[in-house]
Amino acid sequence: MGTLSVELLVALQVLPGFFSNCLFLALYDSLLLARRALARGGPWQRALTAAGLRSVWNSFLLDAHKQVKLGGDAPNSKVVKVPSSGSRRRSLSNKTGDECRLLDFESKDRPLVVNFGSAT
């Protein structure tokens, strides 16, 4: 299958969700317009704009092209092994950590738990 046919299949997969979001935005716009009419004026910013539709379309395409799928295989991303001994400050400043793959830490007798956190 060529890339054009794959892109067409992806677009056909995305269309129902995209149109339902467009319908929601149109209903939301009509609600805002009715509220504005009852309040007799005031600023009104439309929700259904060309930029908004492009943003919704691009988000659906990004979601369709993502590599990680529910129930699928885990990605084997590159990670940097941080030394476990010493203070946290020293280990974060150590830029010579060994580069390895995430699934290198996998073991059959225990689950692999990856904790994504923030340092801020």
ChimeraX attribute file (.defattr): number of C-alpha atoms within 10 A of each C-alpha:
attribute: neighborCount
match mode: 1-to-1
recipient: residues
	/A:1	5
	/A:2	6
	/A:3	8
	/A:4	9
	/A:5	10
	/A:6	11
	/A:7	13
	/A:8	11
	/A:9	11
	/A:10	15
	/A:11	16
	/A:12	10
	/A:13	14
	/A:14	17
	/A:15	14
	/A:16	11
	/A:17	13
	/A:18	19
	/A:19	14
	/A:20	11
	/A:21	16
	/A:22	19
	/A:23	13
	/A:24	14
	/A:25	18
	/A:26	16
	/A:27	14
	/A:28	15
	/A:29	18
	/A:30	15
	/A:31	12
	/A:32	16
	/A:33	16
	/A:34	12
	/A:35	14
	/A:36	14
	/A:37	11
	/A:38	9
	/A:39	9
	/A:40	8
	/A:41	10
	/A:42	9
	/A:43	6
	/A:44	11
	/A:45	10
	/A:46	14
	/A:47	18
	/A:48	18
	/A:49	14
	/A:50	9
	/A:51	10
	/A:52	14
	/A:53	17
	/A:54	11
	/A:55	12
	/A:56	17
	/A:57	20
	/A:58	13
	/A:59	14
	/A:60	18
	/A:61	18
	/A:62	11
	/A:63	13
	/A:64	14
	/A:65	12
	/A:66	8
	/A:67	11
	/A:68	11
	/A:69	12
	/A:70	6
	/A:71	6
	/A:72	8
	/A:73	9
	/A:74	12
	/A:75	12
	/A:76	11
	/A:77	9
	/A:78	12
	/A:79	14
	/A:80	13
	/A:81	14
	/A:82	15
	/A:83	14
	/A:84	8
	/A:85	8
	/A:86	8
	/A:87	9
	/A:88	12
	/A:89	8
	/A:90	11
	/A:91	16
	/A:92	11
	/A:93	9
	/A:94	11
	/A:95	10
	/A:96	10
	/A:97	14
	/A:98	11
	/A:99	11
	/A:100	14
	/A:101	15
	/A:102	17
	/A:103	14
	/A:104	10
	/A:105	10
	/A:106	12
	/A:107	9
	/A:108	6
	/A:109	6
	/A:110	7
	/A:111	9
	/A:112	12
	/A:113	8
	/A:114	7
	/A:115	6
	/A:116	6
	/A:117	6
	/A:118	5
	/A:119	4
	/A:120	3
